[in-house]
Amino acid sequence: MSAVESQQRVLSGMRPTGKLHLGHYHGVLKNWVELQHDFDCFFFVADWHALTTHYENPHIIEQSVWDMVIDWLAAGVNPGSATLFIQSKVPEHAELHLLLSMMTPLGWLERVPTYKDQQEKLKEKDLATYGFLGYPLLQSADILIYRAGQVPVGADQVSHVEMTREIARRFNHLYGKDVGFEEQAESAIQKMGKKNAKIYRSLRKRFLEQGDEEALETARALIKEQQNISLGDRERLFGYIEGGGKVILPEPQPLLTPAAKMPGLDGQKMSKSYGNTIGLREESDSVVKKIRTMQTDPQRVRLTDPGDPDKCPVWQLHDVYSDVDTKNWVQKGCRSAGIGCLECKKPVIDAVLEEQKPIHERAKQYEENPELVRSIIAEGVETARDAAKATLEEVRRAMGLSYR
């Protein structure tokens, strides 16, 4: 896979935490559903990552895996459009993790912002383990094994992708230059023909001397158009234009996702740890009860008391689900005591139930046929392993481990 083609591949994963809630849907799954139509998407269950914090209680993972996969499918993730698989079913992740660990400076792992944050948040757990220290590198292996060019993340996770870029850059620098690399690259340029060779050299000069990113992208597109050069020459030219070696592991880019706006029933971020969630597949009666009993503006004791939507958790749900007219109706009616709290909640209840309706319908076929879910994952694992094996072959060869 060339560096340009890798830009069409997206890699994203989720830890198996059991059945998902509407926060997951609005924060991750809706984005996946959109991406699968425009990119070559690989979505995986990060079960090894679950062990970094739950290694002492692994028996909960298996059921959580299947519950989560059903939620993905119910949300509209299509196995015909994306590759769905379980991380531990593709052991190549672990081998690449091991090989990358040989050249990754210890300080890079210790400086990852979430490393100390998680230790602080999870003080009750013993996280002084090799697995927890190394989990950012395993994340990098997850991305690089598929040569994914795009990684959907929130702003708080960009540092993980940046570290992956640094690891890919270091790997290519250490192992991307064969003996006679520059001579081979110059020979590959000649094979492009006089006109294209001249353009390539001009673009390379602009990038190396001026840092012109547009020149870099134009050169990459030019390389991709060449029909008369081998895959090896193509990769040399990708690396040579940046002044480095052959691009064995392309550097991924963070694909920033909009900040999740889904509030919980108490106005905080929707999270299982806060006990404020609405399940993705939760029964309608339970959803209605949860929203009807939500706390509202504490200053509004009686129906005749005016309220302030800005101090009411229900208003945050209107912000997600209601149109402009409904929001104006809420603002006016609440502040003037023209509507009651139950009346205010009804449009939210209706909108949530309407959103969940197709999710329930899609989930039913998978809930009733678990073998179908397993066959989808088995097929995805096969596709993922083919891609992972191809990457590892090049990695082993570059590191001198391809014995013949």
C-alpha positions in Angstrom: 0.0 0.0 0.0 1.4 3.4 -1.0 1.5 6.4 1.3 -1.1 8.1 -0.9 -3.5 5.1 -0.8 -3.1 4.8 2.9 -4.8 8.2 3.2 -8.0 6.4 2.2 -7.8 3.9 5.0 -9.3 4.7 8.4 -8.6 2.8 11.6 -10.6 3.1 14.8 -11.3 0.9 17.8 -13.2 0.8 21.1 -12.6 -1.0 24.3 -15.3 -3.6 25.1 -17.3 -2.0 28.0 -20.5 -3.9 27.4 -23.7 -2.4 25.9 -23.2 1.1 24.6 -25.2 4.2 25.4 -26.3 7.3 23.4 -23.1 9.1 24.3 -21.2 6.4 22.4 -23.6 6.8 19.5 -23.3 10.6 19.2 -19.6 10.6 20.0 -18.3 7.8 17.9 -20.8 5.5 16.0 -22.6 8.2 13.9 -19.1 9.3 12.7 -18.2 5.7 11.8 -21.4 5.3 9.8 -20.5 8.3 7.8 -16.8 7.4 7.3 -17.6 3.9 6.0 -19.0 5.3 2.8 -16.0 7.4 2.0 -13.0 5.4 3.3 -11.6 1.9 3.6 -12.6 1.5 7.2 -11.2 -1.0 9.8 -13.1 -0.9 13.1 -11.9 -3.2 15.9 -12.8 -4.4 19.4 -9.8 -3.4 21.5 -9.9 -6.4 23.9 -6.2 -6.4 24.7 -6.5 -2.8 25.6 -9.3 -3.7 28.1 -6.8 -5.9 29.9 -4.4 -3.0 30.6 -6.9 -1.8 33.2 -9.0 -4.9 33.9 -6.4 -7.6 33.9 -7.6 -8.9 37.2 -11.2 -9.3 36.1 -11.1 -10.6 32.5 -14.2 -12.8 32.6 -16.4 -9.7 31.9 -14.7 -9.1 28.6 -16.2 -11.8 26.3 -19.8 -10.9 26.8 -19.0 -7.2 26.6 -17.4 -7.8 23.2 -20.5 -9.4 21.6 -22.8 -6.8 23.2 -20.7 -4.0 21.7 -20.5 -5.5 18.3 -24.3 -5.9 18.1 -24.5 -2.2 19.1 -22.2 -1.3 16.3 -24.3 -3.2 13.8 -27.5 -1.8 15.2 -26.2 1.7 14.9 -25.7 1.2 11.2 -22.1 0.1 10.9 -22.2 -2.1 7.8 -19.9 -5.2 7.5 -20.3 -4.8 3.7 -18.7 -1.4 3.8 -16.3 -1.7 6.7 -14.0 -4.4 8.2 -15.1 -5.4 11.8 -12.8 -7.5 13.9 -11.5 -8.3 17.3 -7.9 -7.2 18.1 -6.7 -10.4 19.8 -7.8 -12.5 16.8 -5.1 -10.7 14.8 -1.9 -11.7 16.6 0.1 -9.6 14.1 -0.8 -6.6 16.3 1.2 -8.2 19.1 4.3 -9.0 16.9 4.4 -5.5 15.5 4.1 -4.1 19.1 7.0 -6.2 20.1 9.2 -5.2 17.2 8.4 -1.5 17.6 9.2 -1.7 21.3 12.8 -2.5 20.4 13.3 1.0 18.9 10.9 3.1 20.9 12.5 5.3 23.6 11.2 4.8 27.1 10.7 8.5 27.6 8.2 8.7 24.7 5.9 6.3 26.6 6.3 8.1 29.9 5.4 11.5 28.5 2.1 10.5 27.0 -0.4 12.8 28.7 -3.0 10.1 29.4 -0.4 7.9 31.1 -0.3 9.9 34.3 -3.9 11.1 34.0 -5.2 7.5 34.0 -3.0 6.5 36.9 -4.4 9.5 38.8 -8.0 8.7 37.9 -7.7 5.0 38.6 -5.8 5.1 41.9 -7.7 2.1 43.2 -6.1 -0.1 40.5 -2.5 -1.3 40.4 -1.4 0.2 37.1 2.3 -0.1 37.6 2.5 -2.8 34.9 4.5 -3.1 31.7 1.2 -3.5 29.8 -0.2 -0.2 31.0 3.1 1.7 30.3 3.1 0.2 26.8 -0.5 0.6 25.8 0.2 3.7 23.7 2.7 1.7 21.7 0.1 -1.0 21.2 -2.2 1.7 19.9 0.5 2.7 17.5 0.9 -0.9 16.4 -2.9 -1.1 15.9 -2.7 1.8 13.5 0.5 1.1 11.7 -0.2 -2.6 11.1 -2.9 -1.5 8.6 -0.9 1.5 7.3 -4.0 3.6 8.2 -3.6 7.2 7.0 -6.6 8.6 9.0 -7.4 8.0 12.6 -10.7 9.5 14.0 -10.0 11.0 17.4 -11.2 13.7 19.7 -8.9 16.7 20.5 -7.7 15.0 23.7 -6.3 12.0 21.8 -4.3 13.8 19.2 -1.1 13.2 21.2 -1.5 9.4 20.7 -1.6 9.9 16.9 1.4 12.3 17.0 3.3 9.6 18.9 2.4 7.1 16.2 3.7 9.5 13.6 7.0 9.8 15.5 7.3 6.1 15.8 6.6 5.6 12.0 9.2 8.4 11.2 11.8 6.8 13.4 11.1 3.3 12.0 11.4 4.6 8.4 14.6 6.5 9.3 16.2 3.4 10.9 15.1 0.8 8.4 13.9 2.5 5.2 17.2 3.0 3.6 18.6 0.0 1.8 22.2 0.0 0.7 22.3 2.2 -2.3 19.0 3.8 -1.5 19.7 7.2 -3.2 21.0 5.5 -6.4 17.9 3.3 -6.5 15.6 6.4 -6.0 17.4 8.3 -8.8 17.0 5.3 -11.0 13.3 5.2 -10.2 13.0 8.9 -11.1 14.5 8.2 -14.6 11.8 5.5 -15.1 9.1 8.3 -14.8 10.2 9.8 -18.1 12.0 13.1 -18.7 9.0 15.4 -18.2 7.7 13.8 -15.0 11.3 13.4 -13.6 11.8 17.1 -14.1 8.5 17.9 -12.3 9.3 15.5 -9.5 12.7 17.0 -8.9 11.3 20.5 -8.9 8.6 19.5 -6.4 11.1 17.7 -4.2 13.4 20.8 -4.1 10.4 23.1 -3.2 9.5 20.8 -0.3 13.0 20.2 1.1 14.1 23.8 0.8 10.8 25.7 1.6 8.7 23.1 3.4 6.0 23.5 0.8 3.3 21.1 1.8 1.4 21.7 -1.5 4.5 20.6 -3.4 4.6 17.4 -1.3 1.0 16.5 -2.0 1.4 17.3 -5.7 4.5 15.0 -5.9 2.6 12.2 -4.1 -0.2 12.5 -6.6 2.4 12.4 -9.5 4.0 9.2 -8.1 0.6 7.6 -7.8 -0.2 8.2 -11.5 3.0 6.4 -12.6 2.1 3.1 -14.3 5.6 2.0 -15.3 7.4 1.8 -11.9 7.3 -1.1 -9.4 5.7 -0.9 -6.0 9.2 -0.8 -4.4 10.3 2.1 -6.6 7.0 3.9 -5.7 7.7 3.6 -2.0 11.3 4.8 -2.5 10.1 7.9 -4.3 7.6 8.6 -1.5 10.4 8.5 1.0 13.0 10.3 -1.2 10.9 13.4 -1.7 10.9 14.0 2.1 14.6 13.4 2.3 14.2 10.2 4.1 14.2 6.5 3.2 11.5 4.2 1.8 8.1 4.7 3.5 7.5 1.3 5.1 5.1 2.6 7.7 3.1 5.7 6.5 2.5 8.4 9.1 -1.1 8.6 10.1 -3.1 11.9 10.4 -5.6 12.6 13.2 -9.1 12.9 11.7 -10.6 15.2 14.3 -14.2 14.3 15.3 -16.6 16.9 16.6 -16.7 17.0 20.4 -19.5 14.7 21.8 -22.4 16.9 22.8 -24.5 14.1 24.4 -25.2 15.0 28.1 -26.3 12.6 30.7 -29.5 12.6 32.7 -27.9 14.8 35.3 -26.3 17.3 32.9 -22.8 15.9 33.2 -21.1 14.0 30.3 -23.0 10.8 29.7 -20.9 8.0 31.3 -21.6 4.7 33.0 -19.4 5.8 35.9 -21.8 8.6 36.6 -24.9 6.3 36.3 -26.6 8.9 34.0 -26.9 7.0 30.7 -29.6 6.0 28.3 -28.7 2.7 26.6 -28.5 2.5 22.9 -30.9 -0.4 22.9 -32.7 0.4 26.1 -36.4 -0.5 26.3 -38.8 2.4 25.6 -40.6 2.2 28.9 -37.3 2.6 30.7 -36.2 5.5 28.5 -39.5 7.3 29.2 -39.3 6.8 32.9 -35.7 8.0 33.0 -36.4 11.3 31.2 -39.7 11.9 32.9 -38.0 11.7 36.3 -35.0 13.8 35.3 -34.1 16.7 37.6 -35.0 20.1 36.3 -34.3 23.7 37.4 -34.1 23.4 41.2 -35.6 26.9 41.6 -38.8 25.9 39.8 -40.7 24.3 42.7 -44.2 25.0 41.6 -45.8 25.0 38.1 -46.3 28.7 38.4 -42.7 29.4 39.1 -40.7 30.7 36.1 -37.6 28.6 35.3 -34.2 29.0 33.6 -33.5 26.5 30.9 -29.7 27.2 31.2 -29.8 25.6 34.7 -31.8 22.6 33.6 -30.3 19.3 32.4 -33.3 18.8 30.1 -32.4 21.8 28.1 -29.1 20.2 27.2 -31.0 17.3 25.7 -33.1 19.8 23.7 -29.9 21.2 22.4 -29.1 17.8 20.9 -32.5 16.7 19.7 -34.8 19.7 19.2 -35.2 22.1 16.2 -35.1 25.9 16.5 -38.9 26.2 16.9 -39.0 23.7 19.7 -36.1 25.4 21.4 -37.8 28.8 21.2 -41.0 27.2 22.6 -39.0 25.8 25.6 -37.2 29.0 26.3 -40.3 31.1 26.2 -42.6 28.7 28.0 -40.1 27.8 30.8 -39.1 31.4 31.6 -42.8 32.5 31.7 -44.0 29.4 33.5 -46.2 28.8 30.4 -45.3 25.2 30.2 -44.6 22.5 32.9 -41.5 20.4 33.1 -43.3 17.2 32.0 -44.6 19.1 29.0 -41.1 20.3 28.2 -39.7 16.8 28.4 -42.2 15.3 25.9 -40.4 16.4 22.7 -37.1 15.0 24.0 -38.8 11.7 24.9 -40.3 11.5 21.4 -37.0 12.4 19.7 -35.0 9.8 21.6 -37.5 7.0 21.0 -37.6 8.0 17.3 -33.8 7.8 17.1 -33.7 4.4 18.8 -36.5 2.8 16.7 -34.3 1.8 13.7 -31.6 0.8 16.1 -33.9 -1.7 17.9 -35.1 -3.0 14.5 -31.6 -3.7 13.2 -30.5 -5.1 16.6 -33.3 -7.7 16.6 -31.8 -9.9 13.8 -28.4 -10.0 15.5 -29.8 -10.6 19.0 -31.8 -13.6 17.6 -28.9 -14.9 15.5 -25.6 -14.7 17.4 -23.9 -17.0 14.9 -24.5 -14.2 12.3 -22.5 -11.8 14.5 -19.7 -14.3 14.9 -19.5 -15.0 11.1 -19.3 -11.2 10.5 -16.4 -11.0 12.9 -14.7 -14.1 11.5 -14.8 -12.7 8.0 -13.5 -9.3 9.3 -10.6 -11.1 11.1 -9.6 -12.8 7.9 -9.5 -9.5 5.9 -7.7 -7.8 8.7 -5.1 -10.6 9.0 -4.4 -10.4 5.3 -3.6 -6.7 5.5 -1.6 -7.1 8.7 0.5 -10.0 7.3 1.5 -7.9 4.3 2.7 -5.1 6.5 4.7 -7.5 8.8 6.4 -9.1 5.8 7.9 -5.7 4.9 8.7 -4.9 8.5 10.5 -8.1 9.1 12.4 -7.7 5.8 13.4 -4.2 6.8 14.6 -5.3 10.2 16.6 -8.2 8.8 14.2 -10.9 10.1 13.1 -12.2 6.7 15.0 -15.5 6.6 15.0 -17.5 3.4 
